[in-house]
Amino acid sequence: MGDVRTTVTLDDDLSIMLKQEMRSAGKSFRETVNDFLRLGLNARRAMQPATKFVVRPKPMGPPPGRSYDNVEELLDWLDSPIRR
């Protein structure tokens, strides 16, 4: 595929950054735009998909030998000095 000519409307901030990059790199507008498009597109291709987050449920309940029947006793046990 040969060169493709197109019209692109740039946001003001991008236009300013491209002009600064053109001056500092000593490159033309075309070279600068192509360089940064390549950078962005290659970076996107190189991104690894995020690993799937899996929640593994665990059985919950009162500690062994305890029950929810007497909440005050359970709270006393949890607040005891030995538990701290």
C-alpha positions in Angstrom: 0.0 0.0 0.0 1.4 3.4 -0.9 1.1 6.7 0.8 -2.3 7.7 1.9 -3.3 11.3 2.1 -6.0 12.2 4.6 -7.3 15.2 6.6 -7.1 14.9 10.4 -8.4 17.4 12.9 -6.1 17.6 15.9 -7.0 18.8 19.3 -5.1 22.0 20.3 -3.0 20.3 22.9 -1.8 17.6 20.4 -1.0 20.2 17.8 1.2 22.0 20.3 3.0 18.8 21.3 3.5 17.7 17.7 5.0 21.1 16.8 7.3 21.0 19.8 8.4 17.5 18.9 9.0 18.5 15.3 11.3 21.3 16.4 13.2 19.3 18.9 13.7 16.2 16.6 14.2 18.3 13.4 11.6 16.2 11.6 8.7 17.1 9.3 5.1 17.0 10.4 4.5 13.9 8.4 7.5 12.1 10.0 6.5 13.1 13.5 2.9 12.0 13.1 3.9 8.7 11.6 6.4 8.0 14.3 3.9 8.7 17.1 1.1 6.7 15.4 3.5 3.8 15.1 4.5 4.1 18.7 0.9 4.2 19.9 -0.3 1.3 17.7 2.7 -0.9 18.5 2.3 -0.2 22.2 -1.3 -1.2 22.1 -0.4 -4.5 20.3 2.2 -5.2 22.9 -0.2 -4.9 25.8 -0.9 -8.1 27.5 -4.6 -8.8 28.3 -5.3 -8.6 32.0 -5.6 -11.8 33.8 -9.0 -12.7 34.9 -9.7 -11.9 38.5 -11.3 -14.9 40.3 -12.9 -14.7 43.6 -12.6 -18.0 45.5 -15.2 -18.1 48.3 -14.2 -19.6 51.6 -16.7 -20.9 54.1 -17.3 -18.4 56.9 -18.7 -18.8 60.3 -17.9 -18.5 63.9 -14.6 -19.9 65.2 -14.7 -23.6 66.2 -16.5 -24.1 69.5 -18.3 -20.7 69.2 -21.7 -19.9 67.8 -23.8 -16.8 66.9 -26.4 -17.8 69.4 -24.8 -15.7 72.2 -23.3 -12.7 70.5 -22.2 -11.1 73.7 -20.1 -14.2 74.6 -18.6 -14.2 71.1 -17.7 -10.5 71.4 -16.2 -11.0 74.9 -14.1 -13.9 73.4 -13.0 -11.7 70.5 -12.1 -8.8 72.7 -10.2 -10.9 75.3 -6.5 -10.0 75.9 -5.4 -13.4 74.6 -7.0 -12.6 71.2 -5.1 -9.3 70.8 
